[in-house]
Amino acid sequence: MQKKLYRVIALIVIGLLFINAKVINANTGTAGNVGATDTTGIGSVSRSSFPLVVYGGEPEGVMAAVAAARQGVRTLLIMERETPGGLMTYGGLNYLDINYGPDGRNLNRGLFSEWHHRVGGGISFSIGKATRVFQEMLAAEENLQVYNNSRLLGISLNKGKITEIVIERGDKVRVLKVDRVIDASQDADLAVKAGVPYFKGGADIGLPDRHMAVTLILHMGNIDWNSLKRDVANQKFGPSFINRDHAWGFVKIGRLYQPQDQNIKLRGLNIVIEEVNNRAEVYINSMLIFNVNPTDRDSLAEAYRRGQQEAEHVLEFLQDNLGGFKEAVLLESPAELYVREGRHILAEYQLRVEDLLANRIFADTVALSSYPLDYQASTPEYDGFVLFNPEVYGIPLRSLIPKRINNLLVVGRSSGYSSLAAASARVLPTGMTTGEAAGIAAAISLARGIELREIPARAELIKQIQSELKIRKTVDYFLARGNRGLINDEILLPYLEELLSWGLVIAGYKNDFRLEEGISGREFAHLIVKGLKRREAPILYEWVPGGLETMSSEKPLSRNQAALLLLVAVSKRVSEMSPDEYYPRAVELGLIPSFIQETVRSDRLLSRKEAYIIIGDFLKKYPLPARLRNIRGGE
């Protein structure tokens, strides 16, 4: 009883101290030597110090902790759960989105390659084996200590640095003095507690409430794999593929399945075998759950409950329709949902869509990636999209260094990426490599006695990190070759970048922008409205969308029709003009870019390239509000 009372008192006192620290931070920007260390006289509080603390047992956190320990740094890994692996082990995500280079080889090497080889080297893996390998990698490092089943209570700041982290573990409150910190939690929870700025969802493209659906990965048993092969061979549900441990495709199932919960839908099935005895035990990545706040635990818990209810209905559907599932049973669900998107922290460099379009390799590249910008559906009404498919691009170390806090790195899906760039950079192999890079960078920072922010400008230190990651030769090759972007048309490029950066144009897996095709007046008008809305342009008065809808049609767009729609967009009285006046008036107002004036000298139908130049030029005329400019990397 007395022990429990001490614990309650400790939590109350530390909570009050952190409230006080937060007030000081808010008012002065610094905290001095505030609060959390002053625990004199409180029972069940322990104190210790570590040069490096890694927060989060996700795959990225394991890589960061192991990398730092191998560099000789005494490291502590703090995990909320019992065992490591996070999304892979507790979320049931046993399928890898591999980054392949132009030569077809895996771009992610180093510790990821070591782990990947030990779990089988394929695109799918056993969850149990993944857990064991993570545990073995951690246990092998004598410089590494692990605190599992821990809860983050708060932090202390001093002059822009995290000085102490307070956690609850078992019946003890632990105060940890730290020099460097790596946040590897899914949503950068520690960084946010420290005051790192961030945005949520698609706020950087004017869509703050938009985020990718979450998924409850379905765990089923008693699957007849040979029977499933027959349905795949018959292509019963659209293009489908199968090998010894993985089946994917089945796109028609997503259209045929009628959910009980209208905020849930199925996409094509991605089925991975976990075990095979006489029958297969599988995990299925297919269920999309909408209307969820991905950073709210209550909302996630409700989504999880809804997903489990829907799983019963999905099972019945598969039993009745898909070969191999006639006698299938539901097994225990993964402990957590697969959440694709939550927070995006603001970093020293915000990785942009334009960087991926250019296949840009930065001087301070610490990870290579090539996965398509695959943005999963955000509402039941619309499918997701693939913005485009880069060849290979770099993740700069600066994107792991958050603003405001000087001794912190953030790795994983919440790193410093734009929401659309994150649709590619969020995949686990990329995150695991950035985790390793962060561990090495933290070790260098400690050994050299320099700030983390100094490392990106030190070429010899970046090369050291790249060598440890086993990517230096590859990076040097691409730097020597120079960036070879997907678009080589220098006239079109800045305008296409503008449209892509707001998610207004998509090219798909094949990078087909359809530039030589025509475009309808209605689509042209819709792109103008979407662009003005997302940019929060001051000229988007309430009558403009209706006016553009009225004055446009599904007919192919001509030069003069484009001029008319631009005039409507800037609220000119087109009813008082003759059709012959539309184009000259638009030129007079500066609404027609010089390239169009020079190349489209008569009224003719426009190509998409020409339409994109006109729209991109038009949107770029209106400066962004300061808030949007800030979260988009200060552009």
C-alpha positions in Angstrom: 0.0 0.0 0.0 2.8 2.4 1.0 4.7 1.5 -2.2 1.6 2.3 -4.4 1.2 5.6 -2.5 4.8 6.6 -3.2 4.2 5.9 -6.9 1.1 8.1 -7.0 2.9 10.9 -5.3 5.9 10.6 -7.7 3.7 10.8 -10.7 1.8 13.8 -9.4 4.9 15.8 -8.5 6.6 15.0 -11.7 3.5 16.0 -13.7 3.4 19.3 -11.9 7.0 19.9 -12.6 6.5 19.2 -16.3 3.5 21.6 -16.5 5.7 24.2 -15.0 8.5 23.5 -17.5 6.1 23.7 -20.4 4.9 27.2 -19.2 8.5 28.4 -19.0 9.2 27.0 -22.5 6.2 28.7 -23.9 7.0 32.1 -22.4 10.8 32.3 -22.8 11.7 29.8 -25.5 14.1 28.1 -23.0 13.6 26.1 -19.9 16.7 26.5 -17.8 17.3 23.5 -15.5 13.6 22.8 -15.1 11.6 20.5 -13.0 11.8 16.8 -13.9 15.1 16.1 -12.2 14.0 17.5 -8.8 12.6 14.3 -7.2 14.2 14.6 -3.8 12.3 12.7 -1.2 10.0 10.8 -3.6 9.9 7.1 -3.3 10.1 4.6 -6.3 12.0 7.0 -8.5 15.4 5.9 -10.0 17.9 8.1 -11.8 20.4 7.1 -14.5 22.2 8.6 -17.5 22.8 7.5 -21.0 24.8 9.2 -23.9 22.0 8.1 -26.3 18.4 7.1 -25.8 16.3 5.7 -28.6 12.6 6.0 -28.1 10.4 3.4 -29.9 10.7 -0.3 -30.5 9.7 0.0 -34.2 12.0 -1.5 -36.8 13.6 1.9 -37.2 14.3 2.1 -33.5 15.9 -1.3 -33.4 18.2 -0.3 -36.2 19.1 3.0 -34.6 19.9 1.4 -31.3 22.0 -1.4 -32.7 23.9 1.0 -35.0 24.8 3.3 -32.2 25.8 0.4 -29.9 28.1 -1.0 -32.6 29.7 2.4 -32.8 30.6 2.0 -29.1 27.9 4.3 -27.7 26.2 3.2 -24.5 22.6 3.2 -25.7 19.2 2.7 -24.1 16.3 1.6 -26.2 12.9 2.4 -24.7 9.9 0.3 -25.9 6.2 0.6 -25.0 5.6 -3.1 -25.7 7.1 -6.3 -24.5 9.1 -7.2 -27.6 10.6 -5.2 -30.5 9.3 -4.9 -34.1 6.3 -2.5 -33.8 4.4 -2.4 -37.0 6.0 -5.6 -38.4 5.3 -7.7 -35.3 2.3 -6.0 -33.5 0.7 -4.7 -36.6 1.1 -7.9 -38.7 2.8 -6.1 -41.6 4.9 -9.1 -42.8 5.3 -7.8 -46.3 8.1 -5.5 -47.5 7.9 -2.7 -50.0 11.4 -3.0 -51.4 13.3 -0.1 -52.9 14.9 -1.4 -56.1 17.6 0.5 -58.0 17.8 0.7 -61.8 19.9 -2.5 -61.8 17.1 -4.4 -60.0 19.1 -4.6 -56.7 17.8 -3.7 -53.3 18.9 -0.1 -52.5 18.7 -0.6 -48.7 21.8 -2.3 -47.3 23.6 -2.1 -44.0 21.7 -3.4 -41.0 18.5 -3.7 -43.0 20.2 -6.1 -45.4 21.6 -8.1 -42.4 18.1 -8.3 -40.8 16.5 -9.1 -44.2 18.9 -11.9 -44.9 18.2 -13.5 -41.5 14.4 -13.5 -42.0 14.7 -15.2 -45.4 15.5 -12.4 -47.9 12.1 -12.3 -49.5 9.4 -9.7 -49.8 7.4 -11.5 -47.1 8.6 -13.0 -43.8 7.5 -14.8 -40.6 6.4 -12.4 -37.9 7.7 -14.8 -35.2 11.1 -15.0 -37.0 11.2 -11.2 -37.4 10.7 -10.8 -33.6 13.4 -13.3 -32.8 15.9 -11.7 -35.1 15.2 -8.2 -33.7 15.7 -9.6 -30.2 18.9 -11.4 -31.2 20.3 -8.3 -32.8 19.6 -6.3 -29.6 20.9 -8.9 -27.3 24.2 -9.2 -29.2 25.2 -5.6 -28.3 27.0 -5.2 -25.0 26.7 -1.4 -25.2 22.9 -1.7 -25.5 20.3 -1.8 -22.8 16.5 -2.3 -23.4 13.6 -1.0 -21.3 10.4 -2.7 -22.4 6.8 -2.1 -21.2 7.7 1.6 -20.6 5.5 4.7 -20.8 6.8 8.2 -21.7 5.8 10.7 -19.0 7.7 13.8 -20.0 11.0 15.5 -20.8 13.1 18.4 -19.6 14.6 21.0 -21.9 17.5 23.3 -21.5 18.4 25.8 -24.2 16.9 23.9 -27.0 18.2 20.5 -25.9 16.5 17.5 -24.3 18.3 17.0 -21.0 16.1 14.4 -19.3 13.5 11.9 -20.2 11.0 10.5 -17.6 9.4 7.2 -18.1 7.2 4.8 -16.1 8.3 1.2 -16.1 6.7 -1.3 -13.9 6.3 0.2 -10.4 9.1 2.7 -10.9 9.4 6.2 -12.4 12.8 6.5 -14.0 14.5 9.8 -14.7 17.1 9.5 -17.5 19.7 12.1 -18.1 20.6 12.1 -21.9 23.0 13.7 -24.3 21.4 12.6 -27.6 18.0 11.3 -28.4 16.5 9.4 -31.4 12.7 9.3 -31.7 11.6 6.2 -33.6 8.0 6.2 -32.6 5.4 6.0 -35.3 4.1 9.5 -34.7 7.2 11.2 -33.3 5.5 11.3 -29.9 8.7 12.3 -28.0 9.6 15.0 -30.5 6.1 16.5 -30.2 6.4 16.5 -26.4 9.7 18.4 -26.9 7.9 21.1 -28.9 9.1 20.1 -32.4 6.7 21.7 -34.9 4.7 19.4 -37.2 1.6 19.2 -39.4 -0.9 16.4 -39.7 -2.3 14.6 -42.7 -2.3 16.6 -45.9 -2.2 20.0 -44.2 0.7 21.0 -46.4 -1.5 20.7 -49.5 -4.4 22.4 -47.9 -6.1 19.2 -46.8 -5.5 19.0 -43.0 -8.2 16.4 -42.4 -7.0 14.1 -45.2 -4.8 11.1 -44.3 -4.5 7.6 -45.7 -6.9 4.9 -44.3 -5.7 2.7 -41.5 -5.8 -1.1 -41.9 -6.6 -4.1 -39.6 -4.5 -6.8 -41.1 -6.7 -10.0 -41.1 -5.2 -13.1 -39.6 -6.8 -16.4 -40.8 -6.1 -20.0 -40.7 -7.0 -23.3 -42.3 -6.4 -22.0 -45.9 -6.0 -24.5 -48.7 -3.1 -22.9 -50.6 -3.4 -25.3 -53.6 -7.1 -24.5 -54.0 -6.3 -20.8 -53.9 -3.7 -21.4 -56.7 -6.5 -22.7 -59.0 -8.5 -19.4 -58.6 -5.4 -17.5 -59.3 -4.7 -19.5 -62.4 -8.3 -18.8 -63.6 -7.9 -15.1 -62.9 -11.3 -15.3 -61.3 -11.0 -11.9 -59.5 -8.9 -10.0 -62.0 -5.1 -10.1 -62.4 -3.7 -12.2 -59.5 -0.4 -13.8 -58.7 0.8 -16.5 -56.3 4.1 -18.1 -55.3 5.0 -20.5 -52.4 4.3 -18.0 -49.6 2.6 -14.9 -51.1 -0.5 -14.2 -53.3 -1.6 -10.7 -54.5 -3.9 -9.0 -56.9 -7.6 -10.0 -56.7 -8.6 -6.4 -57.6 -12.2 -7.4 -58.4 -12.8 -8.5 -54.8 -12.5 -4.9 -53.6 -15.4 -4.0 -55.9 -17.6 -7.0 -55.2 -17.4 -7.0 -51.5 -20.2 -5.1 -49.8 -19.1 -3.9 -46.3 -21.4 -3.8 -43.3 -19.6 -0.7 -42.0 -19.8 2.0 -44.6 -16.6 3.5 -43.4 -14.7 0.3 -44.4 -13.8 -1.2 -47.7 -11.6 -3.9 -49.2 -9.0 -3.3 -51.8 -7.3 -6.1 -53.7 -5.9 -8.8 -51.4 -2.3 -9.1 -50.4 -2.0 -12.5 -48.7 1.2 -13.7 -46.9 1.6 -17.2 -45.5 2.9 -17.2 -41.9 3.0 -21.0 -41.4 2.2 -24.1 -43.4 1.4 -27.4 -41.8 -1.4 -29.2 -43.7 -3.2 -25.9 -44.1 -1.9 -22.3 -44.4 -2.1 -19.6 -41.7 -2.1 -16.2 -43.5 -2.1 -12.5 -42.9 -4.2 -10.4 -45.4 -3.5 -6.7 -46.0 -6.8 -5.5 -47.6 -9.2 -3.8 -45.2 -9.2 0.0 -45.3 -10.8 1.8 -42.3 -11.8 5.4 -42.7 -13.0 8.2 -40.5 -10.2 7.6 -38.0 -7.9 10.1 -36.2 -4.6 8.4 -36.5 -3.0 10.2 -33.5 -5.9 9.7 -31.1 -5.8 6.5 -29.1 -9.5 6.4 -28.5 -10.2 6.8 -32.2 -7.8 4.1 -33.1 -9.3 1.8 -30.5 -12.8 2.3 -32.0 -11.4 1.7 -35.5 -9.8 -1.5 -34.2 -13.2 -2.6 -32.8 -15.0 -1.8 -36.0 -12.4 -3.7 -38.0 -12.8 -6.8 -35.9 -16.5 -6.7 -36.4 -16.1 -6.3 -40.2 -13.6 -9.2 -40.2 -16.4 -11.7 -39.5 -18.2 -10.5 -42.6 -15.0 -10.6 -44.7 -14.5 -14.2 -43.6 -18.0 -15.2 -44.8 -17.4 -13.5 -48.1 -14.1 -15.2 -48.7 -15.5 -18.6 -47.6 -18.3 -18.2 -50.2 -16.2 -16.8 -53.0 -12.5 -17.5 -53.0 -10.9 -20.9 -53.5 -9.0 -22.1 -50.5 -11.0 -20.2 -48.0 -14.1 -22.5 -47.7 -13.0 -23.8 -44.3 -11.1 -20.7 -43.2 -11.2 -19.4 -39.6 -10.4 -16.1 -38.0 -7.4 -16.2 -35.8 -6.2 -13.7 -33.2 -5.9 -10.2 -34.8 -2.7 -8.3 -34.7 -2.4 -6.2 -31.6 -2.5 -2.9 -33.4 -3.6 -1.3 -36.7 -1.4 -0.5 -39.6 -1.4 3.3 -39.6 0.1 4.8 -42.7 0.1 8.5 -41.9 -0.3 10.7 -38.8 2.2 13.5 -38.1 4.9 15.0 -40.3 7.5 16.8 -38.4 9.2 20.0 -39.7 12.9 19.4 -40.3 16.0 21.2 -41.4 15.0 20.1 -44.9 11.5 19.1 -45.9 11.8 16.4 -48.6 9.5 17.5 -51.4 7.7 15.9 -54.3 10.0 18.0 -56.6 13.0 16.1 -55.2 11.5 12.8 -56.1 10.5 14.0 -59.5 14.1 15.1 -60.1 15.5 11.7 -58.7 17.6 14.0 -56.5 20.6 12.7 -54.7 21.7 15.1 -52.0 25.3 15.5 -50.8 24.1 14.5 -47.3 22.1 11.5 -48.5 21.9 8.8 -45.8 19.3 6.5 -47.4 18.3 5.6 -51.0 14.7 5.0 -52.0 12.7 4.4 -55.1 9.2 3.3 -54.0 6.3 4.9 -55.9 4.4 7.7 -54.3 1.6 5.4 -53.4 -1.1 7.3 -51.6 -3.7 4.9 -50.2 -7.4 5.9 -50.3 -8.5 8.5 -47.7 -12.3 8.1 -48.1 -14.6 5.2 -49.1 -15.7 7.1 -52.2 -12.3 7.4 -53.9 -9.5 5.0 -54.6 -6.0 6.0 -53.7 -3.5 7.0 -56.4 0.1 6.7 -57.4 1.4 10.2 -58.1 4.4 8.9 -60.0 7.2 6.4 -59.8 10.8 7.7 -59.2 13.9 5.9 -60.4 16.0 6.5 -57.2 16.3 9.5 -54.8 18.1 10.3 -51.6 16.9 11.0 -48.1 19.1 13.8 -46.7 20.3 13.7 -43.1 18.7 17.1 -42.7 15.3 15.6 -43.1 15.9 13.6 -39.8 17.0 16.7 -37.9 13.9 18.5 -36.5 13.5 22.2 -36.0 13.9 23.7 -32.5 15.6 20.8 -30.7 19.3 20.5 -31.1 20.1 17.0 -29.9 17.3 15.0 -31.4 16.8 13.0 -34.6 13.4 11.7 -35.8 13.3 8.5 -38.0 10.4 6.7 -39.6 7.3 7.7 -41.4 7.0 11.0 -39.4 10.4 12.3 -40.5 10.7 15.6 -42.4 8.8 14.7 -45.5 6.0 16.4 -47.3 2.8 14.5 -47.1 3.0 13.4 -50.7 6.8 12.6 -50.6 6.0 10.5 -47.5 3.8 8.3 -49.6 7.1 6.8 -50.9 9.5 7.5 -48.1 7.3 6.0 -45.4 8.0 2.4 -46.3 9.8 0.3 -43.7 13.1 -0.5 -45.5 13.7 3.2 -46.0 12.8 3.9 -42.4 15.1 1.2 -41.1 18.0 2.6 -43.1 17.3 6.1 -41.8 17.2 4.6 -38.3 20.7 3.1 -38.8 21.9 6.4 -40.2 20.6 8.3 -37.2 22.4 5.9 -34.8 25.7 6.4 -36.6 25.2 10.2 -36.8 24.4 10.3 -33.1 27.6 8.4 -32.3 29.7 10.7 -34.5 28.1 13.7 -32.8 29.0 12.4 -29.4 32.6 11.3 -30.4 33.4 14.6 -32.0 31.6 16.8 -29.5 29.7 18.5 -32.3 26.0 19.3 -32.8 23.9 17.1 -35.0 23.1 20.1 -37.2 26.8 20.4 -38.0 27.1 17.0 -39.6 25.3 17.6 -42.9 27.8 20.3 -43.9 30.8 18.1 -43.0 31.5 16.1 -46.2 34.0 13.8 -44.5 31.4 12.9 -41.8 28.7 12.3 -44.3 31.0 10.0 -46.3 31.7 8.1 -43.1 28.0 7.6 -42.5 27.5 6.5 -46.1 30.4 4.0 -45.8 28.9 2.5 -42.7 25.6 2.2 -44.5 27.3 0.6 -47.4 25.8 3.1 -49.9 28.8 5.4 -50.5 29.7 4.0 -53.9 26.1 4.1 -55.0 25.7 7.7 -53.8 28.9 8.7 -55.4 27.9 7.1 -58.7 24.5 9.0 -58.8 26.1 12.3 -57.7 28.7 12.0 -60.5 26.0 11.1 -63.0 23.9 14.0 -62.0 20.2 14.2 -61.4 18.2 12.7 -64.2 14.6 13.7 -63.5 11.5 12.1 -64.9 10.8 15.3 -66.9 13.5 16.8 -69.1 11.3 19.6 -70.6 12.7 22.7 -68.9 9.8 24.8 -70.0 7.2 22.5 -68.6 9.1 21.4 -65.5 8.4 24.3 -63.0 4.7 24.3 -63.8 4.4 20.5 -63.6 6.2 20.6 -60.3 3.7 23.1 -59.0 0.8 20.9 -59.9 2.4 17.7 -58.6 3.4 19.4 -55.3 -0.3 20.0 -54.6 -1.4 16.6 -55.8 -3.4 18.0 -58.7 -1.9 15.7 -61.4 -1.1 12.0 -61.3 1.0 9.9 -63.6 0.7 6.4 -62.1 3.3 3.6 -61.9 4.3 4.2 -65.6 4.9 8.0 -65.2 2.4 8.7 -68.0 1.5 12.4 -67.7 -0.4 12.2 -71.1 1.2 15.5 -72.1 0.3 15.2 -75.7 -3.4 14.4 -75.1 -6.1 17.0 -75.0 -7.9 18.2 -71.8 -11.6 19.1 -71.3 -12.7 22.5 -70.2 -14.3 21.0 -67.2 -11.1 19.3 -66.0 -9.2 22.6 -66.6 -11.7 24.4 -64.4 -11.7 21.8 -61.7 -7.8 22.0 -61.5 -8.0 25.8 -61.1 -10.5 25.5 -58.3 -8.6 22.7 -56.5 -5.4 24.6 -56.8 -6.8 27.9 -55.5 -8.4 26.1 -52.6 -5.4 24.2 -51.6 -3.2 27.3 -51.9 -5.8 29.3 -49.9 -5.6 31.9 -52.7 -7.3 35.2 -51.8 -9.0 35.4 -55.1 -11.1 32.3 -54.6 -14.4 34.1 -53.8 -17.5 32.0 -53.2 -18.9 32.6 -56.6 -15.8 31.5 -58.5 -16.3 27.7 -58.4 -19.9 27.9 -59.6 -18.9 30.4 -62.3 -16.2 28.0 -63.6 -18.6 25.1 -63.5 -21.2 27.0 -65.5 -18.7 28.3 -68.1 -16.9 25.0 -68.7 -17.9 21.8 -70.5 -16.7 18.4 -71.3 -15.6 19.5 -74.7 -11.9 19.7 -75.5 -10.3 22.9 -74.3 -9.3 25.6 -76.7 -7.0 28.5 -76.2 -9.8 31.1 -76.1 -11.9 28.9 -73.8 -8.9 28.6 -71.4 -8.7 32.4 -71.5 -12.4 32.7 -70.6 -12.0 30.4 -67.6 -9.0 32.3 -66.3 -11.0 35.5 -66.5 -13.9 33.9 -64.6 -11.3 32.7 -62.0 -10.2 36.3 -61.4 -13.9 37.5 -61.2 -14.0 39.5 -64.5 -17.4 40.2 -66.0 -17.1 38.0 -69.0 -20.8 38.5 -69.8 -19.9 42.0 -70.9 -17.2 40.8 -73.3 -17.4 39.2 -76.8 -15.6 35.9 -77.3 -13.0 37.7 -79.4 -12.0 39.7 -76.4 -11.3 36.8 -74.0 -7.8 36.0 -75.1 -6.5 39.6 -75.5 -8.0 40.6 -72.1 -6.3 37.6 -70.5 -3.0 38.5 -72.0 -3.5 42.1 -70.9 -4.0 40.9 -67.3 -0.9 38.7 -67.4 -2.9 35.5 -67.2 -1.3 33.9 -70.3 2.4 32.8 -69.9 4.8 34.0 -72.6 5.4 30.4 -73.8 1.7 30.1 -74.7 1.6 33.5 -76.3 4.6 32.6 -78.5 3.6 29.0 -79.5 -0.2 29.2 -79.6 -0.8 32.1 -81.9 -4.4 31.1 -83.0 -7.4 29.7 -81.3 -6.9 25.9 -81.4 -7.2 23.0 -79.0 -4.6 22.8 -76.3 -2.6 19.8 -75.2 -2.3 18.8 -71.5 1.2 20.2 -71.5 0.0 23.6 -72.6 -2.9 23.5 -70.2 -0.6 22.5 -67.3 1.7 25.4 -68.1 -1.2 27.8 -68.0 -2.6 26.5 -64.8 0.8 26.2 -63.1 1.7 29.8 -64.1 -1.7 31.0 -62.9 -1.5 29.4 -59.4 2.1 30.5 -58.8 1.0 34.2 -59.1 -0.6 34.0 -55.6 1.8 33.9 -52.6 1.1 31.3 -50.0 -0.1 32.2 -46.5 2.8 32.2 -44.0 1.4 29.0 -42.3 1.4 27.0 -45.5 4.7 28.4 -46.6 6.2 27.3 -43.3 5.0 23.7 -43.3 6.0 23.3 -47.0 9.6 24.0 -46.2 9.6 27.8 -46.4 9.0 27.9 -50.2 
